Amino acid sequence: MRPSRYGRAVMLRAWVPDDVPFLWDMLLTAIHVPDGHEPPPKSILDDPAIAHYLAGFGTLEGDDAVVACDQDGRRLGAAWVRRLPPDDGGFGFVGADIPELSMAVLPEHRGRGLGRAMLEVLLASHPVMSLSVATDNAVAVRLYKSLGFAEVRPDGTSTTMVRR
């Protein structure tokens, strides 16, 4: 357990197969929703462009995740990486040898350092990774830049970032 900025003990741990349903919940939560817009329906997770981030998680070389839990074991957020093949790359795909990051924190636990803490744990094992982030998600862009990610490919409302 490590203390978080809001005074409660938070445990960051490696994922286990029982976490996969929570990872799917976090994948839905990771979809950026601009202020004033409705979140997408859960059925968006059936879209192959979204589903490939978790379908069969644990079966591809390099699949890895960290889960943040409170002192009672309740999951608060997750961050994971996956290497997708070139013919099925994700929104932040830059190469088959570079894992792509996905992450989310439950809304009521945001702004307390959990995302940074989870990402730092993953970066210790995967120092090179890519991601896609909505350009209007200033908090996330700031976090990624502070951890060494650089913008490499703007694409309308999002940009691909890489940490090398």
Secondary structure, DSSP 8 states (H G I E B T S, - for coil): -EE-TTSSEEEEEE--GGGHHHHHHHHHHHS---TT-----GGGGGSHHHHTTTTTTTSSTT-EEEEEEETT--EEEEEEEE---GGG--TT---TTS-EEEEEE-GGGTTSSHHHHHHHHHHHH--SEEEEEETT-HHHHHHHHHTT-EEEEEETTEEEEEE-
